[in-house]
Amino acid sequence: MKQLETYLSFIETELNQLDLPSSPKNLYDPIHYFMKIGGKRIRPILTLLAAEYFGETKENALPAAIAVELFHNFSLMHDDIMDVAPIRRGKATIHEKWNTNIAILSGDVLFVKAYQQLAKQSQEQLYDLINLFNKTAIEVCEGQQMDMDFEQQAAVSTEEYIEMIRLKTSVLLGCALQFGAIIAGASKHNQALIYQYGINLGIAFQIQDDLLDLYGEQEQVGKQIGGDIIANKKTLLCILADELADEPNKHRLTEMYAEKDHSTKILLARHIFENLGVYEHCHKQKEIYYLKAMEALETIDYSQNKSLLVSLSDYLFNREY
Amino acid sequence: MKQLETYLSFIETELNQLDLPSSPKNLYDPIHYFMKIGGKRIRPILTLLAAEYFGETKENALPAAIAVELFHNFSLMHDDIMDVAPIRRGKATIHEKWNTNIAILSGDVLFVKAYQQLAKQSQEQLYDLINLFNKTAIEVCEGQQMDMDFEQQAAVSTEEYIEMIRLKTSVLLGCALQFGAIIAGASKHNQALIYQYGINLGIAFQIQDDLLDLYGEQEQVGKQIGGDIIANKKTLLCILADELADEPNKHRLTEMYAEKDHSTKILLARHIFENLGVYEHCHKQKEIYYLKAMEALETIDYSQNKSLLVSLSDYLFNREY
């Protein structure tokens, strides 16, 4: 999306100029490395867009935007350890390239660096920013814990799953947007609405991610089709299948989960899901949250042109299927 | 020390009333458990004493004091993972009792809880408190990284070692004291002096800890005599021995480090250290920093009675040898 490129390069320039020392090398090299791996920088862009939308310059919201991106990367560093993930965005993860201790500690430092960025915003806003940031950070950790707990849990309900992705993914989008609103001096009412926009957009986006695992095109998705199915990951597709299945289909699902051959497993999953209408149910859930997001955006009591925020929503969902 | 008991029970009462949710259980149970293991609560007491010293009530400094203690416990949680420590204060560490992932994540949450406590202080002080806290947190991580790096490093100089313990241990004592001074509205000059008192007290205290490993009485120290020697830990004793040794003693030190029998190893260490005057050199270093601490305290340009802070210094060094 052409319009967003200005924002992206604005963020990248700032990230490249981050004031990070070089020593101790084993603490700061991993941070430099991880921040250079890239990413879509959606979250800091949200902060800039929200600030501009409510009448502030993007320059004045830059530290808070960077804080959000640093926090996001901190949480990825620690999540990668917990998920024993060898690869992140095509590169070796920190615990793989260095070791787990270094991944823990450089993650911790990056977390503090996020607070340092936030503390660059004006003193009058700091109280609101810090309180929202603290609340969000705790919720993200709670979401990650729920996600880990689900692996050991026999049945996960749709409600539990949505709550998990709300915490693990969406609250940070809401926080990023509300940061912009706070910095621009938006009313509490409008702050709450833009936060709700972020929450619902995040949930819709995560559901779309689950859908794309099985129903996306490989080149669009950028990862192996059916990867979640192969790994028996409890995505919304499987959770809905479990909820919708009658006894014969429950039996088929159990067989599918136990299947060792990857291609057979994916074929079985597609077949059972089609019988149960899993795609349609999942797609409907996505639409519900997408519409909630748009509704929150439209309700905002502010006369500015919302086209850029709407474009962003479109951009996030341009991976059509 | 009788006078400090009031402060300790004030802290314990507040820690017992911490507003922690119960779910997700795997996230919050470890925090409840770890905070109940206890500890001397020296750091939060420092905040209260400094606040009172500069004319503020201890009640008004309580959130910042709790923040320091929560941060300290967060750093212990993550350090225990890195040090593969099975026991902390006589109890199983979190990664032992639960697992590493849970120890990482509940540590992260505890870190945010520290920021939440700090944000309870008045908005006017928040900017100074957060900036000092951020700087301190990063330094503590840098100290931990240096400590880990030392394990792989052939030679460590006294200067490097002192810098490591300054970062890993002392800056948090300085921060705890300066928090009290900030909250009481002390001048920048006096804030810097009480910070210096904390820094130097912390270094002296850590050197004493190194000394006690070999020259303390078991019941005073509460842990196995010579534990650091057995583990080949690079404490100031060994660093000074390496620096002071001539060729024959360097050879003896190499033999001592390689010795497998614990009693023989400790005997060898005592013998070599006595030849080199290691005890005296180490004790002298401790005295230098202790006197620097006292000098900073005396230079403070404030008329209040300093007896309680002096008593605290005495208390910290009452493990005479």
Contacts between the chains, C-beta under 8 A, distances in Angstrom:
chain1	res1	chain2	res2	distance
A	24	B	142	5.8
A	24	B	145	4.3
A	24	B	146	5.6
A	24	B	149	6.1
A	26	B	145	5.8
A	26	B	148	7.5
A	26	B	149	6.1
A	27	B	141	6.6
A	27	B	142	6.2
A	27	B	145	4.2
A	78	B	104	5.6
A	78	B	105	7.1
A	78	B	108	6.5
A	81	B	100	7.9
A	81	B	101	7.4
A	81	B	104	6.4
A	82	B	101	4.3
A	82	B	104	6.6
A	82	B	105	7.0
A	100	B	81	7.9
A	100	B	100	7.6
A	101	B	81	7.4
A	101	B	82	4.3
A	101	B	148	6.4
A	102	B	145	7.9
A	104	B	78	5.6
A	104	B	81	6.4
A	104	B	82	6.6
A	104	B	104	6.0
A	105	B	78	7.1
A	105	B	82	7.0
A	105	B	141	5.6
A	105	B	144	6.1
A	105	B	145	5.8
A	105	B	148	7.9
A	108	B	78	6.5
A	108	B	108	8.0
A	108	B	111	7.3
A	108	B	137	7.8
A	108	B	141	5.3
A	109	B	138	5.8
A	109	B	141	4.7
A	109	B	142	7.7
A	111	B	108	7.3
A	111	B	111	6.8
A	112	B	134	5.4
A	112	B	137	4.5
A	112	B	138	5.0
A	112	B	141	7.3
A	113	B	138	7.5
A	115	B	115	6.8
A	115	B	130	6.8
A	115	B	133	8.0
A	115	B	134	5.2
A	116	B	131	8.0
A	116	B	134	4.8
A	116	B	138	7.8
A	119	B	127	6.9
A	119	B	130	5.1
A	119	B	131	5.7
A	119	B	134	6.4
A	123	B	126	7.7
A	123	B	127	4.7
A	126	B	123	7.7
A	126	B	126	5.8
A	126	B	127	5.9
A	126	B	130	7.1
A	127	B	119	6.9
A	127	B	123	4.7
A	127	B	126	5.9
A	130	B	115	6.8
A	130	B	119	5.1
A	130	B	126	7.1
A	130	B	130	6.8
A	131	B	116	8.0
A	131	B	119	5.7
A	133	B	115	8.0
A	134	B	112	5.4
A	134	B	115	5.2
A	134	B	116	4.8
A	134	B	119	6.4
A	137	B	108	7.8
A	137	B	112	4.6
A	138	B	109	5.8
A	138	B	112	5.1
A	138	B	113	7.5
A	138	B	116	7.8
A	141	B	27	6.6
A	141	B	105	5.6
A	141	B	108	5.3
A	141	B	109	4.8
A	141	B	112	7.3
A	142	B	24	5.8
A	142	B	27	6.2
A	142	B	109	7.8
A	144	B	105	6.1
A	145	B	24	4.3
A	145	B	26	5.7
A	145	B	27	4.2
A	145	B	102	7.9
A	145	B	105	5.8
A	146	B	24	5.6
A	148	B	26	7.5
A	148	B	101	6.3
A	148	B	105	7.9
A	149	B	24	6.1
A	149	B	26	6.1
